[in-house]
Amino acid sequence: MRARDALRTAVGTTAAAGLGVVLLWASDKTPGWLAPALTAVITGVAVEKLAEVLGRCRAPATDGPGSGTGTGPGTRAPLPARPLACHVKLTDTSFFHVPALGDEPDRTVPASGFILRLTVTALAGSTVVLSALRPVVLERHRPRGYLMPHAGVVSPRRYTVLLDPDPPRLKPRGDDRRPFSYKVSPDDPEVFELLVVAERSYVVWTLELDWICEDRQGTTLIDLAGHPFRTMARPPRGTEWSVS
């Protein structure tokens, strides 16, 4: 609307100036040099004014309350690519010393029976629905090495990670037998304590956590700072796994 009014003003100004020039040309008392000079000046001013008006007409509209874009009071900040954070801690852990074999270096591998404590927190302002949690085995090997027991207090347990079945599975522990379905929010995280069990193999594995947030869903890979979990089956009581 403002651009239209400015356009009308520019056109009116140009018309009035043009009429003045015509009168100057028609007057016998006007010096011969004055009319051409005034014509040039008025033409330049009119062209500049028209260019300004056209620029206003073409300029995009700024974001407003009803524009649906921008970051004003009525808009919602975009969700992060992954709307949750996962923190992993191992507790009540005994370890195996696994000597080097082939290209593998010496390793210290947690023995079966430890607790994996998984804390899940929502990063965005919206609630995230956790719809599934499953172990994923990456490698299986014949167990080997020397047990280094650790005397620790067993923490409360919620689930058991069974690594021997193919595919591995998550089993509820205690009296709570409901399906895996939880909600986390920025001020209300969930903590999962997983009893990790392998009886036949040396297992390299990760966790995959399925989530739903508003109209999006995805899967988060859970590991140890970019490295997969490793779990060694315990040998029969009183024996050790062979080194070779």
C-alpha positions in Angstrom: 0.0 0.0 0.0 2.8 2.4 0.9 4.6 1.6 -2.4 1.4 2.3 -4.4 1.0 5.7 -2.7 4.6 6.6 -3.3 4.2 5.6 -7.0 1.2 7.9 -7.3 3.2 10.8 -5.7 6.1 10.2 -8.1 3.8 10.2 -11.1 2.0 13.4 -9.9 5.3 15.2 -9.2 6.6 14.2 -12.7 3.4 15.4 -14.4 3.5 18.8 -12.6 7.2 19.3 -13.4 6.5 18.4 -17.0 3.8 20.9 -17.2 6.1 23.6 -15.8 8.7 22.8 -18.4 6.2 23.1 -21.2 5.2 26.5 -19.9 8.8 27.6 -19.7 9.3 26.5 -23.3 6.2 28.4 -24.4 7.2 31.7 -22.6 9.0 34.3 -24.6 10.7 35.6 -21.5 12.4 32.3 -20.6 16.2 32.2 -21.4 17.0 29.6 -24.1 19.4 27.7 -21.8 17.0 27.4 -18.8 14.3 25.1 -20.2 16.7 22.3 -21.3 18.5 22.4 -18.0 15.3 22.2 -16.0 14.1 19.3 -18.2 17.3 17.3 -17.5 17.1 17.9 -13.7 13.4 17.0 -13.5 13.9 13.9 -15.7 16.7 12.7 -13.4 14.7 13.2 -10.3 11.7 11.4 -11.8 13.7 8.4 -12.9 15.4 8.1 -9.4 12.0 8.3 -7.7 10.5 5.7 -9.9 13.4 3.3 -9.3 13.0 3.7 -5.6 9.3 2.9 -5.8 9.9 -0.1 -8.0 12.5 -1.4 -5.5 10.0 -1.2 -2.7 7.4 -3.1 -4.7 9.9 -5.9 -5.4 11.4 -6.2 -1.9 10.3 -9.4 -0.1 8.0 -9.0 2.9 9.6 -9.3 6.3 8.6 -12.1 8.6 5.5 -11.2 10.6 3.3 -12.9 13.1 1.3 -14.7 10.3 4.2 -15.4 7.9 4.9 -18.8 9.3 8.7 -18.3 9.1 11.4 -16.7 11.1 12.0 -16.9 14.8 9.4 -14.6 16.2 7.2 -15.2 19.3 4.8 -17.3 17.3 7.3 -19.7 15.8 8.8 -22.9 17.2 12.5 -23.6 17.2 13.5 -26.6 14.9 14.1 -29.9 16.6 17.7 -31.2 16.7 18.5 -34.0 14.4 18.6 -36.4 17.4 16.2 -35.2 20.1 17.7 -37.2 23.0 21.0 -37.9 24.7 22.2 -41.3 26.0 24.8 -41.8 28.8 26.3 -45.3 29.5 28.0 -46.5 32.6 29.1 -50.0 33.5 28.8 -51.2 37.1 29.5 -54.4 39.2 32.1 -55.4 36.6 34.7 -58.2 36.6 37.2 -58.2 33.8 39.0 -60.7 31.6 42.6 -60.1 30.5 42.5 -61.2 26.9 46.0 -61.7 25.4 46.8 -60.5 21.9 45.8 -62.9 19.1 46.6 -62.2 15.4 45.9 -58.5 14.6 44.1 -57.9 17.9 46.0 -56.2 20.8 45.7 -57.1 24.4 42.3 -56.2 25.8 40.5 -55.9 29.1 37.0 -57.2 28.5 34.0 -57.1 30.9 32.9 -60.5 32.1 29.2 -61.6 31.8 27.1 -60.4 34.7 27.8 -56.7 34.8 25.2 -53.9 34.9 25.0 -51.5 32.0 23.3 -48.3 33.3 21.7 -46.3 30.5 20.4 -42.8 31.1 18.2 -41.3 28.4 17.4 -37.6 28.5 15.3 -35.5 25.9 17.2 -32.5 24.5 14.3 -30.7 22.8 11.4 -29.1 24.6 9.0 -31.8 23.4 8.5 -35.2 24.9 10.2 -38.2 23.2 8.6 -41.6 23.3 11.0 -44.5 23.6 9.4 -47.4 21.7 12.0 -50.1 21.6 15.5 -51.1 22.9 17.4 -54.0 21.4 20.9 -55.4 21.5 22.8 -55.9 18.2 25.7 -58.4 18.0 28.5 -57.3 15.8 31.0 -60.2 16.3 31.1 -63.6 18.1 34.4 -65.3 19.2 35.4 -68.3 21.2 35.9 -67.0 24.8 39.5 -66.9 26.1 41.7 -65.1 28.6 42.1 -64.8 32.4 39.4 -63.7 34.8 40.2 -60.7 37.2 37.3 -60.8 39.7 35.9 -57.5 41.1 34.1 -57.5 44.4 31.3 -55.0 44.0 27.8 -54.3 45.2 25.2 -55.5 42.7 23.0 -52.5 41.6 19.2 -52.8 41.1 18.4 -54.4 37.7 15.6 -53.7 35.3 16.4 -55.7 32.2 18.6 -58.6 31.1 20.5 -58.4 27.8 20.7 -62.0 26.5 23.5 -62.1 24.0 23.5 -65.8 23.2 20.3 -66.0 21.3 20.3 -65.1 17.6 19.0 -62.4 17.4 19.9 -61.3 20.9 17.0 -60.0 23.1 16.1 -57.8 26.0 14.2 -59.5 28.9 12.5 -57.7 31.7 13.7 -58.4 35.2 11.8 -58.5 38.5 8.0 -58.1 38.7 7.7 -55.4 36.0 6.8 -57.3 32.8 5.3 -54.5 30.8 6.6 -53.9 27.2 9.4 -51.5 26.7 7.7 -48.1 26.4 8.8 -45.0 28.3 8.7 -41.2 27.9 11.6 -38.8 28.7 11.5 -35.0 28.8 14.3 -32.4 29.5 13.5 -32.5 33.3 12.4 -36.2 33.5 15.1 -38.7 32.3 14.9 -42.5 32.4 17.6 -44.8 33.7 17.9 -48.4 32.4 20.0 -50.9 34.3 20.8 -53.8 32.0 22.3 -57.1 33.2 24.5 -58.3 30.3 24.7 -62.1 30.0 26.7 -64.2 27.5 27.3 -67.9 28.3 28.9 -69.3 25.1 30.8 -66.5 23.3 33.0 -63.5 23.4 30.5 -61.0 22.0 31.1 -57.5 20.4 27.8 -55.7 20.4 25.9 -52.4 20.5 22.4 -51.2 21.5 19.8 -49.5 19.3 17.2 -47.3 20.9 14.1 -46.5 18.8 12.4 -43.2 19.5 9.4 -41.1 18.4 9.2 -37.3 18.8 6.2 -35.5 17.5 5.9 -36.5 13.8 9.4 -37.9 13.5 10.9 -41.2 14.5 14.4 -42.6 14.4 17.0 -45.0 16.0 20.0 -44.0 18.2 23.1 -46.2 18.3 24.4 -46.7 21.9 28.0 -47.7 22.5 31.0 -46.8 24.5 32.3 -43.4 23.2 32.2 -44.7 19.6 33.4 -48.2 20.3 31.2 -51.3 20.6 30.6 -53.1 23.9 32.6 -56.3 24.4 31.4 -59.1 26.7 33.2 -62.4 27.5 31.3 -65.5 28.6 32.4 -66.8 32.0 34.2 -70.2 32.0 32.9 -73.1 34.1 33.7 -72.6 37.8 37.3 -73.4 38.6 38.6 -73.3 35.0 39.9 -70.7 32.6 39.5 -70.2 28.9 42.5 -71.3 26.8 44.7 -68.5 25.4 44.9 -69.9 21.9 
